[in-house]
Amino acid sequence: MIKLAIDAMGGDFAPKEIVKGCNLAIAKNTDLELVLYGDEEQIKKYLISNPRISVVHSPKKIDMGEDDPIREIRRNRDTSLVMAFQAVKDKQVDGVVTAGPTQGVIVAAHLIIRRIKGMKRVALAPALPVIGGKSRLLLDVGANLELRSEHILQIAQFASIYLQETHNIKTPIVGLVNIGAEPSKGREVDQETYQILKNDPHFNFYGNVEPKELFSCPCDILVTDGFTGNMVMKTMEGTAKALGDVLKEEISSSVGGKIGYLFMRKNLRNFKNRFNPDNIGGANLFGVDGVVVKAHGSSEAFAFYNAINQAYQSVRGEIVEKMKKIISDVIVDE
Amino acid sequence: MIKLAIDAMGGDFAPKEIVKGCNLAIAKNTDLELVLYGDEEQIKKYLISNPRISVVHSPKKIDMGEDDPIREIRRNRDTSLVMAFQAVKDKQVDGVVTAGPTQGVIVAAHLIIRRIKGMKRVALAPALPVIGGKSRLLLDVGANLELRSEHILQIAQFASIYLQETHNIKTPIVGLVNIGAEPSKGREVDQETYQILKNDPHFNFYGNVEPKELFSCPCDILVTDGFTGNMVMKTMEGTAKALGDVLKEEISSSVGGKIGYLFMRKNLRNFKNRFNPDNIGGANLFGVDGVVVKAHGSSEAFAFYNAINQAYQSVRGEIVEKMKKIISDVIVDE
């Protein structure tokens, strides 16, 4: 049995859509058990009755002031987010899924669950839209602003284990996001990281990947520091939005366009859905001592269901234990 | 009369398309004089006869090895690129336009023309596609990997002068590309830059801009270090390409899509053109003591014509002289 804690109050459409996502996940996986943290009365309005779902009442919801997330987490021990993370720490559950605010999730993971011993940094790793039949993980997208080469090495190892165990990719290909293809390109940290990744036996290093190749390169995993990864991810988002707007504008600018639209409405809807984060799932937070999946803040039921599945697969694949093994091997080597 | 040097051998379609772009520019601007550097025999095949165009034969074309652009430039004094830049240095012309390799252009600008005295760094500043009726400059996109806050301040001042003098924007709005909107967001350099930009009287500071807002923010100018700017630019490129591919795939996946396409072919072509760099122009290299415009390597005649116009406007707006004035005022103040 795999047991997950759910922050039922996190996200724009909580608790309704979160609870509906839980209902879907429970129906789908017969060896899944969920513990929902949040306002019991509200949750029960939407919850199906199932012996594998329970609710733990938490009176408060985290309200992320941008000013001091650390203080927010410390002060609000009786919020759904903090209580769900505490359940992971106390080994009452195998992992946690939340659509709460990113900064809150990262801070709570650090303060409550804590990093795996020997793991220098954590990393947030969302999947990019599937293009050319391929999904790709991008990390770190913001758990750390700056990362040294040995940190990037560890998060690449972790991502590699994750894809091996949950996506059945035997030797995931890892690329380093950089401004040019040659090993000499980039800042000092990028050049160092190139060399350190090249020499690591735990995965298959492809080399540098320029962001214009992000969706066409053969890589399964794209690594960089959190500042750069966050920039890349948000630029994708902004560009996709801008292109969508321009497309709409151009189509509605003529009668031909409007008629054409009637014929290809379904095609354009599919096009839009391909870039909809709700269809992709959540982002794993690699590096803490437990499975943590952060769903999008705007998650509706299906998106949250996908995020639960991702946590379920991560627990089943024992990715945390396997990463611990690699780290302890390295420590023994040293 | 405004006199520009043209590197007629730089770019994928040189010299044919470059020369044709020159022909267009000469026909359009009656106070423009061009000096083309390159293989005289080849150039003359395409060149219209006009007293305001002359050719200076340069026997060689620069061949940018990725290894050592500085050595390439030093060694190859008789190439079209180096000779055209030398003409700026010798004040024979007011500026230079080239579609040659970016690294070669940046190195040649440094070694031959040199930076304006007191200008700490140079910056490459392309314009983004026009969205919402607005064009935006992004800089630096790769002339420097890392920039300190005082460097970013100077390039923001320069870009601001450029838009005032060439685009008639009285008080251009400057945004700092960052991972969050609040002043406390980003790396130490970003936080410092925020404060220094906020306190500068030479332009209108908007604050931080997340890349997901790049195409919707009210800013005319978006500043960041060269590594980040390059990442952002290339991510846009990669995302636009991926979206175009997916759109094509979805449209051709059904009969309805194919019929719809027949009706909106023109609309989709316009959509594509909106993101075509050829319609946008070149990138100014701000900070050297002369006007330098780098056209896209894939420039055809119209794109190169646009890049010439950009240099023409920059010379006419006396942007280099106006930046020198600001710098000398600052030096006097100190």
Contacts between the chains, C-beta under 8 A, distances in Angstrom:
chain1	res1	chain2	res2	distance
A	66	B	180	7.8
A	66	B	182	5.5
A	66	B	184	7.9
A	129	B	242	7.8
A	131	B	242	4.9
A	131	B	245	7.1
A	131	B	246	6.4
A	132	B	245	7.8
A	142	B	179	6.4
A	145	B	179	7.8
A	145	B	186	7.0
A	145	B	187	5.0
A	146	B	187	6.4
A	177	B	231	7.3
A	179	B	142	6.4
A	179	B	145	7.7
A	179	B	227	6.2
A	179	B	230	4.6
A	179	B	231	6.7
A	179	B	234	7.4
A	180	B	66	7.9
A	182	B	66	5.5
A	184	B	66	7.9
A	186	B	145	7.0
A	186	B	227	7.1
A	187	B	145	5.0
A	187	B	146	6.4
A	187	B	227	5.9
A	210	B	234	5.4
A	210	B	238	7.8
A	211	B	231	5.6
A	211	B	234	4.0
A	211	B	235	4.0
A	211	B	237	7.6
A	211	B	238	5.2
A	212	B	234	4.3
A	212	B	235	7.5
A	212	B	237	4.3
A	212	B	238	4.1
A	212	B	241	7.0
A	213	B	238	6.3
A	214	B	235	6.8
A	214	B	238	4.7
A	214	B	239	7.7
A	214	B	242	7.7
A	215	B	238	5.7
A	215	B	239	7.3
A	215	B	241	7.2
A	215	B	242	3.7
A	215	B	245	8.0
A	216	B	238	7.5
A	216	B	241	7.5
A	216	B	242	7.4
A	227	B	179	6.2
A	227	B	186	7.1
A	227	B	187	5.9
A	227	B	228	7.5
A	228	B	227	7.5
A	228	B	228	6.9
A	228	B	231	5.8
A	230	B	179	4.6
A	231	B	177	7.3
A	231	B	179	6.7
A	231	B	211	5.6
A	231	B	228	5.8
A	231	B	231	5.7
A	231	B	232	5.9
A	231	B	235	7.6
A	232	B	231	5.9
A	232	B	232	7.9
A	232	B	235	4.9
A	234	B	179	7.4
A	234	B	210	5.4
A	234	B	211	4.0
A	234	B	212	4.3
A	235	B	211	4.0
A	235	B	212	7.5
A	235	B	214	6.8
A	235	B	231	7.6
A	235	B	232	4.9
A	235	B	235	4.1
A	235	B	236	6.0
A	235	B	239	7.1
A	236	B	235	6.0
A	236	B	239	4.8
A	237	B	211	7.6
A	237	B	212	4.3
A	238	B	210	7.9
A	238	B	211	5.3
A	238	B	212	4.1
A	238	B	213	6.3
A	238	B	214	4.7
A	238	B	215	5.7
A	238	B	216	7.5
A	239	B	214	7.7
A	239	B	215	7.3
A	239	B	235	7.1
A	239	B	236	4.8
A	239	B	239	4.1
A	239	B	240	6.0
A	239	B	243	7.7
A	240	B	239	6.0
A	240	B	243	6.2
A	241	B	212	7.0
A	241	B	215	7.2
A	241	B	216	7.5
A	242	B	129	7.8
A	242	B	131	4.9
A	242	B	214	7.7
A	242	B	215	3.7
A	242	B	216	7.4
A	243	B	239	7.7
A	243	B	240	6.2
A	243	B	243	5.2
A	243	B	275	7.3
A	245	B	131	7.1
A	245	B	132	7.8
A	245	B	215	8.0
A	246	B	131	6.4
A	246	B	271	6.0
A	246	B	274	5.5
A	246	B	275	7.8
A	247	B	247	7.7
A	247	B	271	5.4
A	250	B	267	4.5
A	250	B	268	7.3
A	250	B	270	5.0
A	250	B	271	4.4
A	250	B	274	7.6
A	251	B	264	6.0
A	251	B	267	5.2
A	253	B	267	6.6
A	253	B	270	7.7
A	254	B	264	7.9
A	254	B	266	7.1
A	254	B	267	6.1
A	256	B	263	4.7
A	256	B	264	5.7
A	256	B	265	7.9
A	256	B	266	6.4
A	256	B	267	6.8
A	257	B	263	7.1
A	257	B	264	4.5
A	257	B	266	7.8
A	257	B	267	4.0
A	259	B	260	7.9
A	259	B	263	4.6
A	259	B	264	7.7
A	260	B	259	7.9
A	260	B	260	4.1
A	260	B	261	6.7
A	260	B	262	7.3
A	260	B	263	3.3
A	260	B	264	3.1
A	260	B	267	7.1
A	261	B	260	6.7
A	261	B	264	6.9
A	262	B	260	7.2
A	263	B	256	4.7
A	263	B	257	7.1
A	263	B	259	4.6
A	263	B	260	3.2
A	263	B	263	6.8
A	264	B	251	6.0
A	264	B	254	7.9
A	264	B	256	5.8
A	264	B	257	4.5
A	264	B	259	7.8
A	264	B	260	3.1
A	264	B	261	6.9
A	264	B	264	7.7
A	265	B	256	7.9
A	266	B	254	7.1
A	266	B	256	6.4
A	266	B	257	7.8
A	267	B	250	4.5
A	267	B	251	5.2
A	267	B	253	6.5
A	267	B	254	6.1
A	267	B	256	6.8
A	267	B	257	4.0
A	267	B	260	7.1
A	268	B	250	7.3
A	270	B	250	5.0
A	270	B	253	7.7
A	271	B	246	6.0
A	271	B	247	5.4
A	271	B	250	4.4
A	271	B	251	8.0
A	274	B	246	5.5
A	274	B	250	7.5
A	275	B	243	7.3
A	275	B	246	7.8
